[in-house]
Amino acid sequence: MARNRIQFQKGYSLVQFIDEYVSEEKCTEALFRWRWPNGFVCPRCEHTGHCRHQSRWS
């Protein structure tokens, strides 16, 4: 299995990881920034608005 480049960063300790991603909200924000570094833009219509759903099934 390939090593995760985020998980195995040199000089990035478990304590630092926990400090940075202490809550689900912080993890979600980081994933959003990584996925859309220049902000969200719809690939179909290029609209920049978005919303976040609490759950897919509600």
RABEL-V918194 format. One record per backbone hydrogen bond with DSSP energy under -1.0 kcal/mol. CO is the residue of the C=O (numbers start at 1). NH is the residue of the N-H. If there is no record, write none. Layout:
co = [CO | CO]
nh = [NH | NH]
This chain:
co = [4 | 6 | 9 | 13 | 14 | 15 | 16 | 17 | 23 | 24 | 25 | 26 | 27 | 28 | 29 | 30 | 31 | 32 | 36 | 42 | 47]
nh = [8 | 9 | 12 | 17 | 18 | 19 | 20 | 21 | 27 | 28 | 29 | 30 | 31 | 32 | 33 | 34 | 35 | 36 | 39 | 46 | 42]
